[in-house]
Amino acid sequence: MMLSIKQQPFRAAVLVLVWGWLLFLVLAPNMLVVGASVMTRNPSTFISFPLNLDAYRQLFNPLYLEVFLHSLYMAAITTLICLLIGYPFAWALSRVDKRRQMLLIFLLIVPFWTNSLVRTYALKLILATNGLLNSALISLGVLDEPAQLLYTEGAVIVGLVYLLLPFMVLPLYSVFEDLRQDVLLASHDLGAGRLATFKNIIVPLTLPGVLAGVMLVLLPAMGLFFVPDILGGSRNLLVGNVIKNQFLDARNWPFGAAASIVLTLTMALLMFAHRLSKRRLGEEGA
Amino acid sequence: MTETLLSLSGISKQFDDKTVLDELSLTIDDGEFITLLGPSGCGKTTLLRMMAGFELPDQGTVTLSGVDITQTPPEKRPLNTVFQNYALFPHMSVFDNVAYGLKMEKRPKAEIQERVEEALAMVQLEDFAKRKPHQLSGGQQQRVAIARAVVKRPKMLLLDEPLSALDYKLRRTMQVELKRLQRELGITFVFVTHDQEEALSMSDRIVVLKDGRIQQLGTPREVYERPANVFTARFVGQTNFFPGRVTKIEGERISVDVFGLNRDLSKPSFRVALNQSLHVLLRPEDIRVLAPDDTEGVAGKIVERNYKGSTLDSVIELEDGSHVMASEFFDEDDPAFDYSIGERVRVSWVDGWEWLLAEEGDEPLTDEEELAADDAEH
């Protein structure tokens, strides 16, 4: 028998709080963005009627398409590097003893305590023409004169990898933790060598973690506008820069909103793929 | 003729300075059902893992049909394992799980299809080929694990406590089924368990292990009726240990004083001296409970009675305070036979049903062993 709301004031309060939160802080702002994206640009009131799809049409402007593709390319490289570093790292992390594991996870999380903007400036000091890295390479005799490291595509990718690596490692660590040792032994027992076991067992079983990591890295990597601002110079823009510029500089809210919605939809697509891969493993059966 | 299939010689293994296996040697015959029995931590699982190749010995050699496989990796050994928690591949269907080993051998598709179907039929899971492991019950998952291991037609099947996760009734069914499979396939089974009842009912031979050493190796009957030492006697089944003292040695007979009774027994295989103390072992079912006015036996009173369906198990306290466990079958003539607590009785046994063991210094069971033995009984 269900108890009425009157008999469970706490339950009612929690429900109101959660629904209120979702309604006013998630649904409403997103609807506003959707609304803004189909309205017309107005220099004084930012947006005005009539409704139209001009902003979306503008996205297909070759100039912006190029920015989007270049941004996607840099984000993809970032994600790939994060995956290449994060996968073995997470694997090793799940195999060391518990005490060392706690220490390593702690070290992974410590940078979060410092504002990422500050950390990006620190990176700038390292990569600058007279920065730490160049000085070190010159005094070691590797370089004769300072190399141009800052304001390159490489610098942006280094910055993004540095900021986003933990988001790749943590979901991967969680799937490696769940990976049972006896399943791997069973694969060997049935005649599979290391490579075959990796391909047939480890990769499929860690795929949800890979997708979760990709989701947590790829999308933010397209949005972290301050990284190119600080490290990238004018040519290495991200979609995030475009959105920021539309709202703060160009005052074209409909266009900024449309770009942001495309980004959100890309995210939704990835989440859908993630769900599918999890269902394949039967983890949602229960 | 029995041929040696696998032989382990002088196997030692240490983990973090703890000796798990201590110069252990064992030969396993082709086609037998051999059980490694012992409390947790006795080294039985490590020994099995060494046969599978998951663990390498620090010392000693493993040979299979005369070939040294000590350093051979698991994927190159013609043995297969059934894991304690099945270790099925969660992302593959039942069919693909069973087919995995054959795919690794790069068998033709048609052959894989046929052999997988055959293996699934053997464990009565033909209709479940398309299911995923998480859609199966524990017992069904267990069968998939068995099918997956036998489909490769291994020379030997290694089973690591395969039934411990199943409930009592299912465990009994699977015991019978495993025996049937072993008979039909003619494969050597090496079975690890801490359950002495399981070991007794299934095995051709039992290896009793403790602290990485073999305590006894023999048929279930030998292990149960003629335990080699106090540990085996305590671990396998329930036993009454009566203190005895040798009062006379005459040829092949000796006289032993037990609770003041002078029993005339045949001389044991170990050396006995006059006035030596020894253990007189009697299984509860060998104890005879007599009426209080009987002339035979020792006087005592019932302090516990447990109705077990086919038997009545009781504990009798003797006048010196020691406890005797007795287990009596119900008799057709007297189906209502029972005891009341406090009832006075006398306890005796038929000469020749006892088993004598030398004292091994003072060896009370450690807590751990006691727990393990308890575990094994339930």
Interface residues (C-beta under 8 A of the other chain):
Chain A: R180 D182 V183 L185 A186 S187 H188 D189 L190 G191 A192 G193 A196 N200 I201 P204 L205 R280 L281 G282 G285
Chain B: A52 G53 F54 P73 P74 E75 K76 L79 N80 T81 F83 Q84 N85 A87 L88 F89 P90 H91 Y100 G101 M104 E105 K132 P133 H134 Q135 R148 A149 K152
